[in-house]
Amino acid sequence: MLEIVLPKSNISIRDNLKWLYILRNLMIVGESILILISVYTLNIQLPQEELWLVLFSICMVNLYTWMRLKTDEPITELEIFSQISIDVFALGSLLFLTGGASNPIIWVFLLPLIITAIMLPQAYAWNMVILTSCTYTLLIGYNIPLPAIEPHLPDPNLVSPRMQHYLHTMQDEQYFNLHIFGMWFGFVFSAGLVAFFVVQLSKSLKDRERSLADARESALRDERVVSLGTLAASAAHDMGTPLGTIAILAHEIELDYPEHRFPGLHLQLKIMNEQIDRCKNALSVLSASSGEMRAESGKPMPLLEYLDEVLSQWRAHNTTSKINLNIEPNIDVDAKIIADRTLTHSIINILNNAAEVSPANHGIDYSANWDSQFLHLKIRDHGPGFPKEILRHVGKSPVISDKQGLGVGLLLTYSTITHLGGKIEFFNMESGGACVEIKLPILTIEADNDKYGSGQTEPAIS
């Protein structure tokens, strides 16, 4: 069954915390590089001890986040917001030590706001707007100015007015160039980060829309299957009594016309009784498929034995069709499969459809192989193939086309195999004919012994 994970689930929130951990690591590396460039390349005298102490505190927070991700305790949205708020205070401390609002990388406050808007609901985003705006405002009036930007002029008595004007002009140009570089770097970094998040968000939305579309399609298909199951139960109930009456009358007529006096009529009555029994068995299958499953349904069975049983049941009602068998396991392993009754009738239904459209001289191809996890079945006929106009709808919605041997049976087959964790594909062969490929999970004895021990027989799906 398809499981839809909501964006506010614990799994999604844990993924958000992982992203926050990664982004904080990038922030630590980036801030370290900026400090080293400012001190050793631009020769800006910064309070290094205080800056490295702030970075060390951020590293400790990230170490706690790493340890938090190792636990199984649920992560809340408030915890995510608290960690982003700590990052805001850390960024505010770094900017306080490096010029405050005059620092050209003051734009960095946009990053926690973007992250909050993407990861958390709208209420948290507005709170982050207030927090970052207040921090930015405080940094305008309270900060340690950048030493390289402050004027350091010689004694005015020793420098001519013209030289003083020239030095002021050079320092203004240096200040302007520093801001231009900071603005450029901020634009490039912000553009890349926004593009990255937008692409990831768009991908997540597309994946979610695809999951919802698959869920809607599965729900509609299941609704059709439930409706068919209800009709099957109703038909089995309504037809049971008259069919039983016909069976009794046919048996009495057979007794009234003994074989030694009416051999021809007796033979016809015998065939009619066999067909009545077949109809009664079909009604019992309808009841089982609609929810009254028999006790023997769903039991583990050796894979080779199960494949032989399916073919035997199909042969019991189809003795004239030719079938070409090819059974080759990929590995030498004793495997089992859940012998579900609905699965058996699903495979038989595909074999019947293939036999109806295949010429008698060609028959149908039936191949099976398996590995340690999956059974792969391929059933191919040599008929005209699936019509193009209905090929994409086969198995997903009822298709009525008696000439091609299709109907609601393939819808039930598709639903059954999907429910059991398998996959089924329908396509036409280039050389002619239609092909159905089925992939089903199997059970292995090795896995059973490892999981349950020698004293238990309950298998586990690989």
N, C-alpha and C positions, 0 to 999 in steps of 0.2 A: 504494500500500500504506500501511496505517496504521502510523505510527511512534510508539511509546510512549517518552516521555522520562522517565526515572527521576528521582526527587527528588534523588538524589545526583550527577546528571550535572553536567558543567561548566557547561552553560547555566543550570541551576537555581542553582548556587553563584554564578555571575556576577550573576544577578538579585538574590540575597541581598546581594551587595556593593553593588549599586546602591541597594537599600533602606537599607542601612547608611549610605551616603553621604548619602541624603536625610534620614534621621533625625538624623544628626550636624549637618547644616545647621540643622535645626529646633532642636536643642539649643543651637547657637551663638547663634541669634537669641533663644531663650528666656532663656538666661543673660545675654545683653547687656541685655535688657529688665529683668530682675530687678535687675541691678546699678544701672541707671539709676534705677529706681523707688526702690530702697533708699537711694541716695545723695541724689537730688534731690527725692524726694517724702517719704520717711520720715525724712530727715536722719540716716541711720545712717552713721557714719564708718567706712568700710571701707578696707582696703588696696587702693586702686584699681590702682596700678601692677602689683602682683603678680597681681591678678585678670585684668587685661587681658593680661598676659604669658601666663597659662595659656590664655586664650581664643585668643590669637595662635598658641600652640603647637597647639591643636586645629585651627585653620584650616590650619596647615601640613600636619598629618596628613590633613585632608580634601582638600587640594590634591594630595597624593600619591595618595590614593584615586582622585581624578578622573583623574589621569594614568595610574594603573594600569588603570582601566576602558577606556582608549583602546588598550591593548595587546592582542595576541591570545594571550598566554601563559596557560596554564590557571591557574585560581584554586583553591587548596586549602582544605579545611575548617580546617586549622591557621592559615592566613592570616586567615580570617574571625575565628576565636577570638582571634588576636593583636590584631586591630584593636579588637574589643570590649573586650579587656583594657586597651588603651591608653585607651579611653573611661572605664573604671572608675578608672584612676589619675588621669585628668584631673578626673573628678567628685570623687575623694577630695581632690585638691589644692584645688579650689574650696571644698569644705566645710571643709577644714582652715583656710582663711583666713576663714571666715565662721561660726565657732562649733562646727564639728564635729558631734557627735551631738546637740547642743542646737539645731541649725538645724532649723526646722520642715519643710524640704524634704529631710530625710535619706532619705525614702522613694524618692528618685530612683534608689537602688541597685537597686530592683526592675526598672527598665527594662532594663538590660543582661542581667539574669537572664531576663526574659521573651523578649527577642530571641534569646538563646542557645538557650533551650528550643525556640523555633519554628524557627530556622534550622539548628541543628546537632544531631548525635546526642546521646543521653542522657549519655554520658561527659563531653562538653564542658559540659553543663548542670551536672553535679555539681561539676566543677572551678570553674565560675563561682560556684556557691553558696559554695564554700570561699573564693574570692578576695574576693567582696563581703562575706562575713561577717567575714573578717579585717580588711578595710579599715574596716568599720563599727566593729569592736571597737577598733582603733587610734585612731579618731577620738573615742572616748569619753574617752580619757586624754590625747590629744595634739591640741590645736587652739588656735586664736586666738579667744578669746571674742568674741561680738558686743558692740560698745561700747554699743549702745542698750539692752542687757539688763542690763548691769552697773550696780550702784547707784552714783550720783553724788550723794551727800548733802552738804549744806553742813556747815560746822563744827558739831559737836554742841553746842559751848558757846554758839553764837549762835542755835540752834533749840530750841524747847521740845520735850519728849518727845512731846507730842500731835502737833506738826507733823511730827516724825520718823516717828511711826506712820502719819500720813496720807500722807507721801511714799513710805514703803515699800509702803503699800497701793496707791497709784497705779502704782508700778513693777511690782508683782506683777500688777496687772490688765492693764498694758500687755504684760507678758511672756505672760500667759495669752491675751490677745486675739491676739497675734502668732502663738502656737502654734495657736490655733483657726483663724485664717485660713490658716496653712500646711497644717494638716490638711485643711481644706475644699478648698483648691486642689489638694492632692495627691490627694484622693479623686476630684474631678471630672476631673482630668487622667488619672489612672490608669484610671478607669472608661472614659473615652473611648478611651484607647489600647488597653486590653484588648478593648473591644468591637470596635474597628477590626481588631485582629489576629485575633480570634476569627472575625469575619465573613469576613476574607480567607482564613483557614485553612479555614473551612467551605466557602467557594467553591472553593478549590483541591482539597479532598477530593472535592467533588461533581464537579468537572471531571475529576479523576483516575478516579473511579469510572465516569463516563460514558465516558471513553476506554478504560478496561479492559473495560467492557461492549461497546463497539463492537469492540474487538480480539477479544474472545471470540466475538462474533457473526461477525466476519469470518473467524476461524479455523475455526469450525464450518462456515461456508459454503464456505471453501476446501477443508475436508476432504471435504465432499460432492462438490465439483467434482472433486477428485482421485480420489475413488471412482468417480464417473461416467466420468472419463477412463480409469481402469483398466478398467472394464467395457466402454467403447467400444473400447479397443485389443484386449481379449479377444474381443469380438464380431466386430470386423473380421477378426481372425486366424481365428476359427472359421468364419465365413461366407464367407471368401474362396475357399477350395477348392471347396465345393459350388456356389457361385455361378459359379465358373469352369467347372466341369463342366457346369452347366446351359447356360451360354453356348455351349460347344462343341457340345452336343447340339442346341440350338436352331438353330445355324448349319448343322449337318449335315442336320437335318430340312428347313430352308429350301432346301437344295440338292437334296434328294430330291423336293421338290414344287415344280417350277418355276412361275413366275408365269403362263406362257401356258396351262398345263393346270389349275392350281388357283389362280385369282386370289383367291378369297375366303380360302382357307387361307393363301396366301402373304402377304396383307395382315395377317392375324392374327399370323403368325409375325414379320413385320416389326415390328409394334407390341410384341410380346413381347421382341424383341431390344432395342428402344429402352428398354423398361422395365428390362431386365437391365443395360444400360449405365448407366442412371440409378442403379440400386442399387449398381453398382460405383463410380460417382462418389461416392455417399453414403458408402460404406465408406472411400474414400480421404480424405474429409473427416473421418470419425471418427478415422482414423489421424493426420491432421494435427492435429486438436484435442487428441489425447491426447499430443502431444509431438513427433511427427515432422513438424515444420513444413517447408513447401516453401520453396525458395530465393526465390521471388517474394514471399513473405509479408513484410509490414512495410516495403515500399518507399514513399518519398514519391510522392504523385500529386496533380496539380491537383485542387482540390476539386470543381469542376463535372464534371470527367472521372470522378472517383470516384463521385459521386452518380449519374451517368448509367450507369456500369458496374453499380452495385448494382441499379438499376431494370431494366437489361437482363438481368442474371442472374435476377432475380425473374420477369420477363416470360417467360423461356425455359421456365419450368415452370408459369406461371400466366397463360394468355393470355385468359381469359374475364373476370376481375375488372376492375371499373372503378376507376380511380384518378384523383383530382383533385389535380393538382400545383400547388404555389405556392412558387416558389424566388425569394427576394428578399434579396440581401445588403444589410446595413445600411450598408456602406461600399464604395467602389470600390477594392478591393485584390485583387491576385493572391494567392490563398491555396492552400496545400497541406495534405494530411492524410496520416497514416500509413495506407496501404492494407493493414491487417492482415486476413488471411483470416478469422480468427475474428470480427473486427468486422463484416465483410461478411455472414457467415452469421448473426450476431446480428440485424442489421437485417432481413435477409430473413426470419428466423424471426418477428419482430414483424409484418412485412407479411403473412406467411402466416396468422398468428393473426387479424389484423384482417380479412383477406379471407374467412376461414371463417365468421365470425359476422355479416358485413355483408350486408344484402339486395343483390341484384344491381342493383336500380335506383338505389341510393345509392352503393355502392362504398365506398372509403376515402379519407380526406383525408391528403395527404402534403405537409407544408410544411417548408421549410428556409431559414434565414437565418443570417448569421454577421457577426461584427465582427472586429477585429484579433486577438482571442485565442481565441474559442470559436465552434464550430458548434452551432447549435440546431436539432434535428430534432423534429418533432411528427407523430405518426402517430395518426390517430383513425379509429375504426370507428363504425358506426351500428347496432350490435347491442345486446344487452341489458345490456352493461357487465359489470364484474367483480362477482361475488357479494360481498356485504358481509363474509361470514364468512372470505373468503380474501384480501380486498383488501390487508390489512396484511401478509400473508405472501408476496405475489407477488414473486418475484425473490430472496427471502431463504431460502426453503426449497422443496423440490419440492411442486408442487400438481398433483394428478391430477384432471382434469375434462375428459373428451373432448368433452362437449357444448359447452363454452365455448372449446375450442381451446387449453387451457392444459396445461402439463406441466413436465417438467424443463428444457425448452428455455429458459424464461424465467429459470430459475436460472443456467444457463450464460451467458445474455445479460447478466444483471445482473453476474455475476462478471467477464465479459470487459470490459465498459464501465468498471467500477470499476477494474480492473487497468490500463487504458489512461489513467487519470487523469480519466475523465469521470464524469458523474452520470446516473442514470435514475430517473424518477418514474412511477408508475402511479396513475391516478385516473379517476373517472367524471365525465362531463360532465353538467351540469344539464339540458341539452336532450336527453340520451340518448346512449348509447354510451360506450365506453371510450377513453381517450387515454393515450398514452405519450410523454413528453418526454425527449429525450436531449441532453445537453450534453457536447461533446467538444473537447479542445484542438486547435488547428490550427497550421499553420506558415505564416509569411508570408515572401515573397521579400525584403521590406525588411529583416526581422530577419536573414535568412540572409546577405544581403550585408554587413550591418554586422558580423556576428559572424565570418563565415568569409572575407570578401573575395570578389573576383570570380573567383579561380582555384579556389575550392572549392565544392562543391555540397552538402555535408552540411548539412541544415537543423537549426534549433534550435527546440524547442517554446517557444511564446510564454509 
